[in-house]
Amino acid sequence: MPVTIMIGAHWGDEGKGRVTDELAAEADITARFAGGDNAGHTVYVNGELFKFHLLPSGILREQIICVLGNGMVINPVNLLKEMDEMAARGVDVSPGRLLISTRAHIISPAHIALDKAAEKARGAQALGTTLRGIGPAYLDKAARQGVRAGQMTNIEDFADALHASIERANEVLIRQGITPLDSHESTIQYIEAAQRLQPYLVDTSVYLNQRLKEGAKVLAEGAQGAMLDVDHGDYPFVTSSTATAGGAIAGLGIGPMYVERVVGVTKAFSSRVGAGPMPTELDGPIADRLRGTGDNFWDEYGTTTGRQRRCGWLDGVILRYSAQVNGFSELYVTKLDVLSGLDEVKIAVAYEVNGKQQDFPPTTIRELESVQPVYETLPGWKEDISGIHAASDLPAAAHNFIKRIASLCDVPVKTVSVGPARDQVVALQ
């Protein structure tokens, strides 16, 4: 069964881009199935740094066909900007390599304006969105008044649909005392983008199913993380799409019978960008140690927003829950090297909620914000592991840490990364 689904196990920023790049070496197709340019995936290859927001990270593998699936929301102007940047660096982004679902929805200038207005109106209760128009685009999709990518094949109809979207948004903006958008000026770039993107538009569900029947291997690249899933995350501090494994099926238009593996990606510690509960969040020297100085791209600063990430010990409760919701068949642990040099490392193995311990996170935000993590302390290791390639060379304490992660969620850890480069990987099984 030729589909591998790759999912972030926490709140995003787990290192999915480099994992996608690695898994894509054995795939024929990589496909994004949810989200938009609120995603930020970073890949480091041969001394070069690549940052992706809409393009699947597998685009760096020459044999790969990349798909933007129907479950995505796409800003065509930003997509073209990213494509042009990659083309300037020698990456093939021709219609033969990149396919855009005609059923994907378009993020319009109206959605971006509404996103910014909504966050401003929330004030201190702001959700910390990326302000890319993601939520309003999905809202229009659910309200059956969205603009689909397939409409770009008819420029006049596409322009009319954009104009209607902007006029609806302007009514809201005016009520909030915000200067309305100029519908003509706002759509010029979009119309130009639509003309350039027409050759890329395909019924990707038909394409994927046909390729799967022929035996092609498909890697479904998740964006964000399981705890940002609109149903299973810590609502309302979530994204507006399905970021769990189930979203890959609906977001690509394929059947579950094709799925062979579900790879969960987790860092060796936890991090989060933006608002929302984070039970293991730390302040002080350990948090600074985990986060880094910001001088290195491998440090904990958001690829999309540039915001400093909140950091803390690995949350095993969230990881256990994520494994259950996604049905992980294996785990990939990134940034194990960041823990090198610590005398001890900790994992939250349970939560204390209202005086009682529990193994899974509570379902209400009020309770989740008040939980106390129950930590298990393990010996650290002093050795620099960034140059290790064989599992047998990892320190015993690192092995014990990895085994504890696996036992907490009853999922084997098959791979760990010990640095950002392609070859800084250790296969355990």
PEWO-V692931 format. One line per field, one symbol per residue. ss: DSSP state (a for helix, b for strand, c for the rest). burial: I if it has 16 or more other C-alpha atoms within 10 Angstrom, else O. A space follows every 50 residues. Layout:
ss: ???
burial: ???
//
This chain:
ss: ccbbbbbbcccccccaaaaaaaaaaaccbbbbccbcccccbbbbbccbbb bbccccaaaaccccbbbbcccbbbcaaaaaaaaaaaaacccccccccbbb bcccbbccaaaaaaaaaaaaaaaaaccccccccaaaaaaaaacccccbaa aaacaaaaaaaaaaaaaaaaaaaaacccccccaaaaaaaaaaaaaaaaaa bbcaaaaaaaaaaccccbbbbccccaaacccccccccccccccccaaaaa aacccaaabbbbbbbbbccbbbccccccccbcccaaaaaaaccccccccc bccccccbcbbbcbbaaaaaaaaaaacccbbbbbcaaaaccccbbbbbbb bbbccbbbccccccaaaacccbbbbbbbbccccccccccbaaaccaaaaa aaaaaaaaacccbbbbbcccbcccbbbcc
burial: OIIIIIIIIIIIIIIIIIIIIIIIOOIIIIIIIIIIIIIIIIIIOOOOOI IIIIIIIIIIIOOIIIIIIIIIIIIIIIIIOIIOOIOOOOOIIOIOIIII IIIIIIIIIIIIIIIOIIIOOOOOOOIOIIIIIIIIIIOIIOOOOIIIII IIIOIOOIIOIIIIIIIOIIOOIOOOOOOIIOIOOIIOOIIOIIOOIIOI IIIIIOOIIOOIOOOIIIIIIIIIIIIIIIIIIIIIIIIIIIIIIOIIII IIIIOOOIIOIIIIIIIIIIIIIIOIIIIIIIOOOOIOOIIIOOOOOIII IIIIOOOIIIIIIIIIIIIIIIIOOIIIIIIIIIIIIIIIOOOOIIIIII IOIOOOOIIIIOOOOOOIOOIIIIIOOIOIIOOOIIOIIOOOOIIOIIOO IIOIIIOIIIIIIIIIIIIIIIOIIIOOO
//
